[in-house]
């Protein structure tokens, strides 16, 4: 909707936001953290702290000024963020009312209780291979009833007899003629 309001095309921006800043992922002492400053008041809360007081200047007071100098601002924030752990920064930004989230590594994401409980699996008996899929947004009754297991994708022609036979075709004749 903001793209319509500002008459701009929405484009890919990585971890940043097209209209608000700073919004990005920053390295911490032990990982990464995502912060999203969507209001000038939030920015004011940040620069009122000793950690970020050096960024309290007129050009950054309003969102437009921060967006105009976003690359330099992101570098300055990144330098400060490396001084503390992710947990410390999460508590810090929560206390200021700034949206913040730890950025998990893939192994941490996979180890998450929700992901583990809702991860889909498919097993191929022919190769004894099991593959895993991310948890779906909506877990259906069908998935629950099947213990979050789905059918392994069929190989080319694997279901010919079932599908074509079910449609009334003479599968043996089709094979004999080299059609399938």
LINSULJO-V444797 format. One record per backbone hydrogen bond with DSSP energy under -1.0 kcal/mol. NH is the residue of the N-H (numbers start at 1). CO is the residue of the C=O. Records with the same first field share a line. If there is no record, write none. Layout:
NH->CO, CO
This chain:
5->1
6->2
8->3
16->13
24->35
26->33
28->31
29->84
33->26
34->101
35->24
36->99
37->22
43->39
44->40
45->41
46->42
47->43
49->46
55->52
56->53
57->55
60->57
61->58
66->62
67->63
68->64
70->67
73->69
74->70
75->71
76->72
77->73
78->74
79->75
80->76
81->77
82->78
83->80
84->81
89->85
90->86
91->87
92->88
93->89
94->90
95->91
97->94
98->93
101->34
103->32
109->105
110->106
111->107
116->112
117->113
118->114
119->115
120->133
121->148
122->131
124->129
128->124
129->124
131->122
133->120
144->140
145->141
146->142
147->144
148->143
149->146
150->121
158->155
160->157
163->159
164->160
165->161
166->162
167->163
168->165
169->164
171->169
174->170
175->171
176->172
177->173
178->175
179->174
180->174
